[in-house]
């Protein structure tokens, strides 16, 4: 199970929106400068964290290629389900082998 995010969703959305707006208005010479400044103002541990949020928001918005947040969540869920089914399949194989061996033993009577 994934650990919960250190930052609330509202903070992430607000930070991404602030970067996008400040770059569009030309308040900073580069996107990196905007990310670095905004991340320090909002108390985000690393500018890299905010940069990843901005990139993922661009993917979700369709302006950058990649897997959307919804697709990534679906992939995680499917991987979890596959692992569970594989475990169940191994248990069933073991049980099948056990019961097949019971039938192969000679009867005592």
C-alpha positions in Angstrom: 0.0 0.0 0.0 1.3 3.4 -0.9 2.1 5.9 1.8 -0.2 8.9 2.1 1.0 12.1 0.5 2.8 14.6 2.8 1.0 17.5 1.1 -2.7 18.0 0.8 -4.3 17.9 -2.6 -5.4 21.6 -2.3 -1.8 22.7 -1.6 -0.6 20.8 -4.7 -3.3 22.3 -6.9 -2.7 25.8 -5.6 1.1 25.5 -6.1 0.7 24.2 -9.7 -1.8 27.0 -10.5 0.6 29.6 -9.1 3.4 28.4 -11.2 1.3 28.3 -14.4 -0.1 31.7 -13.8 3.2 33.3 -12.9 5.0 31.9 -16.0 2.1 33.0 -18.2 2.3 36.5 -16.8 6.1 36.6 -17.1 6.7 37.3 -13.4 9.8 35.1 -13.5 12.6 34.8 -16.1 12.1 31.0 -16.3 9.8 28.3 -15.2 12.5 26.9 -12.9 12.8 30.3 -11.1 9.0 30.3 -10.6 9.0 26.8 -9.3 11.9 27.5 -6.9 10.4 30.7 -5.6 6.9 29.3 -5.2 8.0 26.1 -3.5 9.9 28.0 -0.9 7.0 30.4 -0.3 4.6 27.5 0.2 6.9 25.4 2.4 7.3 22.6 -0.1 10.5 20.7 0.8 12.1 20.6 -2.7 11.5 22.5 -5.9 11.8 19.1 -7.7 8.6 18.0 -5.9 6.7 21.0 -7.3 8.3 20.5 -10.8 6.9 16.9 -10.8 3.5 18.2 -9.9 3.6 20.7 -12.7 4.6 18.1 -15.2 1.9 15.7 -14.1 -0.7 18.5 -14.3 0.5 19.1 -17.9 0.1 15.4 -18.7 -3.4 15.4 -17.1 -4.3 18.5 -19.1 -3.2 17.0 -22.4 -0.5 19.4 -23.2 2.3 16.9 -22.5 2.4 13.2 -23.5 2.4 10.6 -20.8 0.1 8.6 -18.5 -2.5 10.6 -16.7 -3.0 10.4 -13.0 -6.2 8.3 -13.5 -4.4 5.9 -15.8 -1.6 5.5 -13.3 -4.1 4.8 -10.5 -5.8 2.2 -12.7 -2.5 0.5 -13.5 -1.6 0.3 -9.8 -5.0 -1.2 -9.0 -4.6 -3.8 -11.9 -1.1 -4.7 -10.7 -2.5 -5.2 -7.2 -5.3 -7.4 -8.5 -2.9 -9.5 -10.7 -0.6 -10.1 -7.7 -3.7 -11.2 -5.6 -4.9 -13.5 -8.3 -1.4 -15.0 -8.7 -1.3 -15.7 -5.0 -4.7 -17.4 -5.1 -3.6 -19.4 -8.1 -0.6 -20.7 -6.2 -2.7 -21.7 -3.3 -5.1 -23.5 -5.5 -2.2 -25.3 -7.3 -0.8 -26.5 -3.9 -4.2 -27.7 -2.8 -4.8 -29.5 -6.0 -1.4 -31.3 -5.7 -2.2 -32.2 -2.1 -5.6 -33.7 -2.9 -4.3 -35.5 -6.0 -1.7 -37.1 -3.9 -4.4 -38.3 -1.5 -6.1 -40.2 -4.4 -2.8 -41.7 -5.6 -2.1 -43.4 -2.2 -3.1 -47.1 -1.9 -6.1 -47.8 0.2 -5.5 -49.4 3.7 -8.7 -51.5 3.5 
